[in-house]
């Protein structure tokens, strides 16, 4: 298993790195990472409906869309994010 303790706090980099690892590595990955102030939006969400654009602009909060679905979440240096990427078994049902 590849273990990554990523010290980058840039949310654009961190979400791009997560997608890169998912699409380009065949071995299992465990990654720890943190973001500076940012709102992370799920793949299918309407960003304008989820955020207060005036507040985001005023406080310089970055808004980043992630590869996966789910709700909008706020990240700051007080939370630790983790990523597990496992090898998918060909023919395995992942709909559950």
C-alpha atoms as a printed R data frame, in Angstrom:
   type eleno elety resid chain resno       x      y       z
1  ATOM     1    CA   UNK     A     1   0.000  0.000   0.000
2  ATOM     2    CA   UNK     A     2   1.203  3.461  -0.909
3  ATOM     3    CA   UNK     A     3   1.019  5.795   2.111
4  ATOM     4    CA   UNK     A     4   0.984  9.547   1.461
5  ATOM     5    CA   UNK     A     5   1.075 12.167   4.199
6  ATOM     6    CA   UNK     A     6   0.490 15.193   1.976
7  ATOM     7    CA   UNK     A     7   1.603 18.539   3.440
8  ATOM     8    CA   UNK     A     8  -0.013 20.650   0.695
9  ATOM     9    CA   UNK     A     9  -2.901 22.783   2.006
10 ATOM    10    CA   UNK     A    10  -4.125 23.960  -1.422
11 ATOM    11    CA   UNK     A    11  -7.643 22.565  -2.034
12 ATOM    12    CA   UNK     A    12  -7.373 22.687  -5.843
13 ATOM    13    CA   UNK     A    13  -4.177 20.617  -5.707
14 ATOM    14    CA   UNK     A    14  -5.546 18.181  -3.132
15 ATOM    15    CA   UNK     A    15  -8.703 17.332  -5.054
16 ATOM    16    CA   UNK     A    16  -6.753 17.053  -8.324
17 ATOM    17    CA   UNK     A    17  -4.194 14.787  -6.618
18 ATOM    18    CA   UNK     A    18  -6.982 12.559  -5.346
19 ATOM    19    CA   UNK     A    19  -8.399 12.171  -8.863
20 ATOM    20    CA   UNK     A    20  -4.927 11.554 -10.311
21 ATOM    21    CA   UNK     A    21  -4.216  8.808  -7.789
22 ATOM    22    CA   UNK     A    22  -7.571  7.166  -8.466
23 ATOM    23    CA   UNK     A    23  -7.104  7.141 -12.226
24 ATOM    24    CA   UNK     A    24  -3.374  6.369 -12.483
25 ATOM    25    CA   UNK     A    25  -2.344  4.010  -9.682
26 ATOM    26    CA   UNK     A    26  -3.014  0.285  -9.586
27 ATOM    27    CA   UNK     A    27  -1.853 -0.293  -6.027
28 ATOM    28    CA   UNK     A    28  -3.888  0.550  -2.900
29 ATOM    29    CA   UNK     A    29  -3.400  4.112  -1.618
30 ATOM    30    CA   UNK     A    30  -3.917  5.661   1.815
31 ATOM    31    CA   UNK     A    31  -3.532  9.441   1.894
32 ATOM    32    CA   UNK     A    32  -3.815 11.987   4.697
33 ATOM    33    CA   UNK     A    33  -4.330 15.630   3.762
34 ATOM    34    CA   UNK     A    34  -5.727 18.968   4.951
35 ATOM    35    CA   UNK     A    35  -7.101 22.000   3.150
36 ATOM    36    CA   UNK     A    36  -7.011 25.688   3.897
37 ATOM    37    CA   UNK     A    37 -10.448 27.350   4.120
38 ATOM    38    CA   UNK     A    38 -12.530 25.925   1.303
39 ATOM    39    CA   UNK     A    39 -15.946 24.602   0.401
40 ATOM    40    CA   UNK     A    40 -15.920 21.254  -1.337
41 ATOM    41    CA   UNK     A    41 -18.943 20.664  -3.567
42 ATOM    42    CA   UNK     A    42 -20.232 17.233  -4.598
43 ATOM    43    CA   UNK     A    43 -20.107 16.279  -8.264
44 ATOM    44    CA   UNK     A    44 -23.839 16.705  -8.898
45 ATOM    45    CA   UNK     A    45 -24.509 19.788  -6.787
46 ATOM    46    CA   UNK     A    46 -25.450 23.255  -7.960
47 ATOM    47    CA   UNK     A    47 -22.642 25.318  -6.430
48 ATOM    48    CA   UNK     A    48 -24.597 28.583  -6.563
49 ATOM    49    CA   UNK     A    49 -27.447 27.001  -4.608
50 ATOM    50    CA   UNK     A    50 -25.080 25.611  -1.952
51 ATOM    51    CA   UNK     A    51 -22.873 28.583  -1.106
52 ATOM    52    CA   UNK     A    52 -23.224 32.193  -0.027
53 ATOM    53    CA   UNK     A    53 -21.255 33.760  -2.869
54 ATOM    54    CA   UNK     A    54 -20.969 37.159  -1.145
55 ATOM    55    CA   UNK     A    55 -19.454 35.547   1.985
56 ATOM    56    CA   UNK     A    56 -17.115 33.327  -0.057
57 ATOM    57    CA   UNK     A    57 -15.771 36.324  -1.996
58 ATOM    58    CA   UNK     A    58 -15.464 38.518   1.097
59 ATOM    59    CA   UNK     A    59 -13.413 35.952   3.017
60 ATOM    60    CA   UNK     A    60 -11.448 34.461   0.108
61 ATOM    61    CA   UNK     A    61 -12.837 30.959   0.571
62 ATOM    62    CA   UNK     A    62 -12.043 28.664  -2.342
63 ATOM    63    CA   UNK     A    63 -14.811 26.553  -3.863
64 ATOM    64    CA   UNK     A    64 -13.774 23.225  -5.384
65 ATOM    65    CA   UNK     A    65 -15.858 20.481  -6.996
66 ATOM    66    CA   UNK     A    66 -14.918 16.913  -6.132
67 ATOM    67    CA   UNK     A    67 -15.125 13.809  -8.279
68 ATOM    68    CA   UNK     A    68 -17.665 12.081  -6.020
69 ATOM    69    CA   UNK     A    69 -21.248 12.904  -5.091
70 ATOM    70    CA   UNK     A    70 -22.561 13.995  -1.720
71 ATOM    71    CA   UNK     A    71 -23.144 17.285   0.008
72 ATOM    72    CA   UNK     A    72 -21.155 20.470   0.352
73 ATOM    73    CA   UNK     A    73 -18.621 20.515   3.193
74 ATOM    74    CA   UNK     A    74 -16.370 23.169   4.687
75 ATOM    75    CA   UNK     A    75 -12.678 22.335   5.101
76 ATOM    76    CA   UNK     A    76 -10.126 24.192   7.189
77 ATOM    77    CA   UNK     A    77  -6.858 23.288   8.895
78 ATOM    78    CA   UNK     A    78  -8.824 21.927  11.860
79 ATOM    79    CA   UNK     A    79  -9.974 18.830  10.010
80 ATOM    80    CA   UNK     A    80  -7.970 15.923   8.661
81 ATOM    81    CA   UNK     A    81  -9.095 14.312   5.416
82 ATOM    82    CA   UNK     A    82  -8.231 10.786   4.399
83 ATOM    83    CA   UNK     A    83  -8.458  8.892   1.154
84 ATOM    84    CA   UNK     A    84  -8.551  5.133   0.658
85 ATOM    85    CA   UNK     A    85  -8.169  3.845  -2.880
86 ATOM    86    CA   UNK     A    86  -8.423  0.105  -3.354
87 ATOM    87    CA   UNK     A    87  -8.019 -2.028  -6.421
88 ATOM    88    CA   UNK     A    88 -11.365 -2.880  -7.980
89 ATOM    89    CA   UNK     A    89 -11.835 -6.559  -8.760
90 ATOM    90    CA   UNK     A    90 -12.940 -7.022 -12.398
91 ATOM    91    CA   UNK     A    91 -16.631 -7.938 -12.539
92 ATOM    92    CA   UNK     A    92 -17.197 -6.959  -8.903
93 ATOM    93    CA   UNK     A    93 -20.595 -5.378  -8.218
94 ATOM    94    CA   UNK     A    94 -19.983 -1.898  -6.740
95 ATOM    95    CA   UNK     A    95 -23.613 -0.782  -6.701
96 ATOM    96    CA   UNK     A    96 -24.179 -1.567  -2.994
